[in-house]
Amino acid sequence: MRRPAIALLTLTTLACQPAKPSADSSGAEQARAAEQARAADPAPAPRKPIPAPKPELGPIPSLESVSAPVLASGEFALPAGTDELTPRVALQLGDSLLLAGQAYHQRSSAPPPQSWRWIGLIPRSADGREPESRLFDPGAIRAGIVSDGRALLVGTSGLGFDSRGWFATVDRAGVLEHETVLASESSTELFDLVPGRSEGELAVVGGYVDAQGWLVSLDARAQPRWDKYIGSYGYTQIRALTRLEGGDLFALGSRGEGVPEAWSARAPGDGGESAAGTDVSQTKIEIQAADPNQGLRLIVDLGEAGSIGLGTASKQFRQAHEQLIAARFDRAGGLGWTRVIEGVRVVELLDAQAHAQGVALVLVAVPVDDSATPERALALLTISADPSVAPIIRRLAETEGWTSAGFVGGTSATPELLVHSSSAAGLQWRRLATLEFAH
């Protein structure tokens, strides 16, 4: 009797439950409910992003204009598949002028732009040869020096997260000899180099790997001898290198999270005991009256007067023009004075080198109007290691719309500039004699 009772109870329970709708009727009811909900409470219209307030940059200083004699001029045609040439380095290599930098295609502000390493060679006019233009693998050339009659170039191979440190030597015919891509687990960029000091050392290169500053010593065949990782808080980048009295390496750059700060580091010239940066001394460079976003980009060795580091400071990461900042160091890397260079606003800090006794000659691009993307011209400054001596600032005439690969390296005469701009054919260039600024 128990089984029939259970069966009867089950049938009674099922009979009392409401019938389930079919899948089709359930979907229709859900759709109607969703439509009614949307009608009763429509979705809010998407909000437009609120633009950041434009920083108040102040008036553009008026600069006295001077002319620089044109020593030579010419053009480079664009390599196939490119639409822009940007030399970053100009070196006197024997009787020829070597230019090195990047070639671009459809360059834009969205990173990373498509670029290739590029070298241009301008032979001595008496040779009767035309300028040579050579395109290499994707990447960039950032800096170069002349050492023992050949060019040493440094930059990157690859783009974006695939970029790795790159180094090469170039002979007087413009041919790459020893070329090395430095292995690293993370993306790497190299920005500067100094010639080797110890036996078997060709050069030391500097930049960053991942979020650490990175120094690498290279042997005669451009292979790594030792390296040094310099960590700090936030992102740490080495942008400029020089040697101190006694042979230690002195690096300048920036570090920090969110708001970068100017920074220096002293590292053993022989690499120390290990790749760890435990034997590296680091210093925050505090610059009074400077805008918050700061970084040092160049260093000029002034011999007995020590050295001067140069950089820029801004209120926002991107703005029309910036402050020019400077810091003086003694021969041991100790910090002396820091200052904002008054009387000039810069669009770009381009190059610097020693000039007269204790004086640095600095090349910058300056704005010529107060628009969001101002037209630019070139200007020269002298900055003395003596803080009581006022800088001399002169705008170079007839350089509106031009930029520069910097001072021509490898020359012992009066400093010369290599300036350039885009042309219908590709790139037009001029070699200028700089003026004798004197305090």
C-alpha positions in Angstrom: 0.0 0.0 0.0 2.9 2.4 0.5 4.0 2.5 -3.2 0.5 3.5 -4.5 0.3 6.2 -1.8 3.7 7.6 -2.9 2.6 7.5 -6.6 -0.7 9.3 -5.8 1.2 12.0 -3.8 3.6 12.6 -6.6 0.8 12.9 -9.2 -1.0 15.3 -6.9 2.1 17.5 -6.4 2.8 17.7 -10.2 -0.8 18.6 -10.8 -0.7 21.5 -8.4 2.5 23.0 -10.0 2.0 25.7 -12.8 2.9 24.6 -16.3 6.4 25.8 -17.4 6.5 28.0 -20.5 8.2 26.7 -23.6 11.6 28.0 -24.6 10.1 30.2 -27.3 7.5 31.8 -25.0 10.2 32.4 -22.3 12.5 34.2 -24.8 9.6 36.4 -26.0 8.6 37.4 -22.5 12.2 38.2 -21.6 12.6 40.4 -24.7 9.4 42.2 -23.9 10.5 42.7 -20.3 13.9 44.1 -21.4 12.2 46.5 -23.8 9.9 47.8 -21.1 12.8 48.3 -18.8 14.8 50.3 -21.4 11.7 52.4 -22.1 11.2 53.1 -18.4 14.9 53.8 -17.7 16.9 54.7 -20.8 20.7 54.4 -20.7 22.5 57.7 -20.0 24.3 59.3 -23.0 28.0 58.6 -23.0 30.0 61.4 -21.3 32.6 63.3 -23.2 36.1 63.2 -21.6 36.9 66.4 -19.8 40.1 67.8 -21.3 42.9 68.6 -18.9 43.3 72.4 -18.4 45.9 74.0 -20.6 48.9 75.0 -18.4 49.7 78.7 -18.3 53.2 78.8 -19.9 53.7 82.6 -19.9 55.0 84.7 -22.8 57.7 83.5 -25.2 60.9 85.5 -24.6 62.2 87.7 -27.5 65.7 86.7 -28.5 68.4 88.6 -30.3 69.0 87.1 -33.8 72.4 86.3 -35.3 73.6 84.7 -38.5 75.8 81.7 -38.9 77.8 81.2 -42.1 76.8 78.3 -44.3 79.9 76.1 -45.0 78.2 73.5 -47.1 74.7 72.3 -48.1 73.0 69.5 -50.0 70.1 67.0 -50.1 69.4 63.4 -49.5 66.6 61.5 -51.4 64.1 59.5 -49.4 64.9 55.7 -49.4 62.1 53.7 -51.0 59.1 53.1 -48.7 59.9 56.0 -46.4 58.6 59.6 -46.2 60.8 61.3 -43.6 64.5 61.4 -42.7 65.6 62.5 -39.2 69.4 62.6 -38.5 70.3 62.4 -34.8 74.1 62.3 -35.1 76.6 64.2 -37.3 80.3 63.0 -37.3 83.3 64.0 -39.2 84.7 60.7 -40.3 88.0 61.2 -42.2 87.2 63.4 -45.2 83.5 62.6 -45.1 80.5 63.7 -43.0 78.5 60.8 -41.5 74.8 61.4 -40.6 72.9 58.8 -38.6 69.4 58.6 -37.3 66.0 57.3 -38.4 63.9 57.0 -41.6 60.1 57.0 -41.0 56.9 56.0 -42.8 53.7 57.8 -41.9 55.1 59.0 -38.6 52.5 59.9 -36.0 52.3 60.5 -32.3 50.8 57.1 -31.7 53.7 54.8 -30.5 55.6 53.1 -31.8 56.0 54.9 -35.2 57.5 52.8 -38.0 61.1 53.7 -38.3 64.4 52.2 -39.6 68.0 52.9 -38.7 69.4 55.2 -41.4 73.0 56.3 -42.3 73.9 59.0 -44.8 77.5 59.6 -46.0 78.6 62.9 -47.6 81.9 62.4 -49.3 84.5 65.1 -49.8 83.4 67.2 -52.8 86.7 66.6 -54.6 85.9 62.9 -54.7 83.1 63.6 -57.2 80.9 61.0 -55.5 77.3 61.6 -54.7 76.0 61.4 -51.1 75.1 57.8 -50.1 71.9 56.9 -48.2 71.5 53.5 -46.5 68.5 52.0 -44.8 68.8 49.2 -42.2 66.5 47.1 -40.1 63.7 48.6 -38.0 64.9 50.6 -35.0 66.6 53.9 -34.2 70.1 55.5 -33.8 70.3 57.8 -30.8 73.9 58.9 -30.4 77.4 58.5 -31.8 81.0 59.5 -31.2 84.3 59.2 -33.1 87.0 57.0 -31.5 90.2 55.8 -33.1 89.2 56.9 -36.6 85.8 55.2 -36.7 82.3 56.0 -35.6 80.6 54.3 -32.6 76.8 54.4 -32.9 74.2 53.4 -30.3 70.4 53.0 -30.4 67.8 50.3 -30.7 66.9 47.3 -32.8 63.2 46.6 -33.2 60.2 48.7 -32.1 58.0 49.1 -29.0 58.0 46.1 -26.6 60.3 44.3 -29.0 63.1 46.9 -28.9 66.5 45.9 -27.8 69.8 47.8 -27.3 71.9 48.1 -30.5 75.5 49.1 -31.1 77.7 49.3 -34.2 81.0 50.6 -35.4 81.3 52.3 -38.8 84.4 52.7 -40.9 85.4 55.7 -43.0 83.6 54.3 -46.0 80.3 54.3 -44.1 80.3 50.5 -43.8 79.0 48.8 -40.6 81.7 46.6 -39.0 80.9 45.2 -35.6 77.1 45.2 -35.0 75.6 43.9 -31.8 72.0 43.6 -30.5 72.2 43.3 -26.7 70.2 40.4 -25.3 67.6 41.3 -22.6 64.4 39.8 -21.3 62.5 43.1 -21.5 62.4 46.0 -23.9 65.5 48.1 -23.9 66.6 51.5 -25.2 70.2 52.9 -25.3 70.7 56.7 -25.4 74.4 57.5 -24.9 77.9 56.1 -24.8 81.5 56.9 -23.8 84.8 55.5 -25.3 86.4 52.7 -23.4 89.1 53.4 -20.8 90.5 50.0 -19.8 92.5 47.6 -22.0 90.1 45.7 -24.3 87.2 48.0 -23.7 85.8 49.7 -26.8 82.9 51.6 -25.2 80.4 51.7 -22.4 76.7 52.3 -23.4 73.9 53.4 -21.2 70.1 53.5 -21.3 67.4 51.3 -19.5 66.1 47.8 -19.6 62.5 47.3 -18.3 62.4 49.9 -15.4 66.1 49.9 -14.5 69.0 52.0 -15.6 71.5 49.8 -17.6 75.2 50.1 -18.3 77.1 47.7 -20.6 80.8 47.5 -21.3 81.7 46.3 -24.8 85.0 44.7 -25.9 86.9 45.3 -29.2 84.4 43.2 -31.2 81.4 45.0 -29.5 80.5 42.0 -27.3 79.4 42.5 -23.7 82.2 42.4 -21.1 80.1 43.4 -18.0 76.9 45.1 -17.3 75.3 47.0 -14.4 71.6 47.3 -13.4 70.7 50.5 -11.5 67.3 50.2 -9.8 65.5 52.9 -7.9 61.9 53.8 -7.2 59.7 54.0 -10.3 61.2 54.0 -13.8 64.9 54.8 -13.9 66.5 55.9 -17.2 70.1 56.7 -18.1 70.1 59.4 -20.7 73.6 60.8 -20.6 77.1 59.5 -19.6 80.5 60.8 -18.9 83.7 59.8 -17.0 84.7 61.2 -13.7 88.2 61.9 -12.3 89.6 58.4 -11.6 87.5 56.6 -14.3 84.2 56.1 -12.6 81.1 56.4 -14.7 78.6 59.3 -14.1 75.1 58.9 -15.4 72.2 61.5 -15.7 68.6 60.9 -16.4 65.3 60.6 -14.6 63.4 58.3 -12.2 60.1 58.1 -10.4 56.5 57.1 -10.8 53.9 59.4 -12.2 56.0 62.6 -11.9 59.6 62.1 -13.0 62.5 63.7 -11.1 66.0 64.6 -12.3 68.6 62.1 -11.1 72.3 61.2 -11.2 74.3 58.1 -10.4 78.0 57.2 -9.9 79.0 53.7 -10.8 82.4 51.9 -10.8 84.2 52.3 -14.1 85.2 48.6 -14.1 81.7 47.3 -13.4 82.3 46.5 -9.7 81.9 43.1 -8.1 78.6 42.2 -9.8 75.8 43.3 -12.1 73.8 44.5 -9.1 73.7 48.2 -8.4 74.5 47.9 -4.7 77.8 49.8 -5.3 76.1 52.6 -7.2 75.5 56.0 -5.4 72.3 57.8 -6.6 71.2 61.4 -6.0 67.9 63.2 -6.5 68.5 66.5 -8.2 66.2 69.2 -6.8 66.0 72.3 -8.9 64.4 75.3 -7.3 61.7 77.1 -9.3 61.5 74.3 -11.8 58.2 72.8 -13.0 57.4 69.4 -11.5 58.1 67.0 -14.5 61.9 67.0 -14.7 64.6 65.1 -16.5 68.3 65.6 -17.4 69.2 64.6 -21.0 72.7 65.8 -21.7 76.0 66.3 -19.9 79.0 68.4 -20.9 82.5 67.6 -19.5 84.2 70.9 -18.7 87.5 69.5 -17.4 88.8 71.2 -14.3 85.5 73.1 -14.0 83.6 69.8 -13.5 80.5 69.2 -15.7 77.1 70.6 -16.5 74.0 68.5 -16.9 71.1 69.9 -18.9 67.4 68.9 -19.2 63.9 70.2 -19.3 61.0 70.7 -16.9 57.3 71.0 -17.6 53.9 71.3 -15.9 52.4 68.6 -18.0 53.9 65.6 -19.9 53.0 67.3 -23.2 53.0 71.0 -23.7 54.1 73.5 -26.4 57.4 74.5 -24.8 59.3 73.8 -21.6 61.8 75.3 -19.1 65.5 74.7 -19.7 67.2 73.4 -16.5 70.9 72.9 -15.6 72.9 71.4 -12.8 76.7 71.7 -12.1 78.8 68.8 -10.8 82.3 68.7 -9.5 85.0 66.3 -10.9 83.9 63.6 -8.4 80.2 63.9 -9.4 79.2 66.0 -6.4 76.3 68.3 -6.9 77.0 72.1 -6.9 74.4 74.5 -8.1 71.1 74.0 -9.9 69.0 76.5 -11.8 66.3 77.3 -14.3 67.8 79.1 -17.3 65.8 82.3 -17.6 65.1 84.1 -20.8 64.4 81.1 -23.0 61.7 78.5 -23.6 62.6 75.3 -25.4 60.7 73.0 -27.7 63.6 70.5 -27.7 67.0 70.2 -26.1 69.2 69.1 -29.0 72.9 69.0 -28.1 75.7 70.5 -26.0 79.5 70.5 -25.9 82.4 72.2 -24.2 83.2 75.7 -25.6 85.5 78.1 -23.8 87.2 77.5 -20.4 84.4 76.3 -18.1 81.7 77.2 -20.5 79.1 74.9 -22.3 77.7 75.7 -25.7 74.1 74.5 -25.9 71.8 74.0 -28.9 68.0 74.2 -28.5 64.9 74.5 -30.6 62.8 77.5 -29.5 59.1 78.4 -30.2 58.5 81.4 -32.6 54.8 81.6 -31.8 52.4 80.8 -28.9 50.3 78.2 -30.6 49.7 74.7 -29.3 52.1 73.4 -31.9 54.5 76.3 -32.4 56.8 76.9 -35.4 60.3 76.3 -34.2 63.7 77.9 -34.8 67.2 77.1 -33.5 69.1 79.0 -30.7 72.5 78.8 -29.1 73.3 79.5 -25.5 76.4 79.7 -23.4 76.2 78.5 -19.8 79.2 78.9 -17.5 80.1 76.7 -14.6 80.4 80.0 -12.6 76.8 80.8 -11.5 77.5 84.5 -11.3 78.1 84.6 -15.1 74.8 85.2 -17.0 74.0 83.0 -20.0 74.2 84.4 -23.5 71.2 83.4 -25.7 71.0 84.0 -29.4 68.5 82.8 -32.0 70.0 81.6 -35.3 68.6 83.6 -38.2 66.9 81.8 -41.1 66.4 78.6 -39.2 62.6 78.8 -38.9 61.2 75.3 -39.6 64.6 73.7 -39.3 66.0 71.3 -36.7 69.4 69.9 -36.1 71.5 66.7 -35.7 73.7 68.7 -33.3 77.3 69.7 -33.3 79.5 67.9 -35.7 81.5 65.4 -33.7 85.1 64.5 -34.4 86.3 68.0 -35.3 88.9 69.9 -33.3 88.2 73.3 -34.9 85.5 75.8 -34.1 82.2 73.9 -33.3 80.0 73.4 -36.4 76.3 72.5 -36.6 74.4 70.2 -39.0 70.9 71.6 -39.5 68.2 70.0 -41.7 64.6 70.3 -42.8 62.2 68.3 -45.1 62.3 69.0 -48.8 60.5 67.9 -51.9 63.2 65.3 -52.6 63.6 64.2 -49.0 66.0 66.0 -46.7 68.0 69.3 -47.2 70.9 69.9 -44.9 73.3 72.8 -44.1 76.6 72.8 -42.3 76.9 76.0 -40.2 79.9 77.6 -38.5 78.9 78.6 -35.0 79.7 82.0 -33.7 82.3 82.7 -31.2 80.3 83.5 -28.1 82.4 84.9 -25.3 81.7 86.0 -21.7 
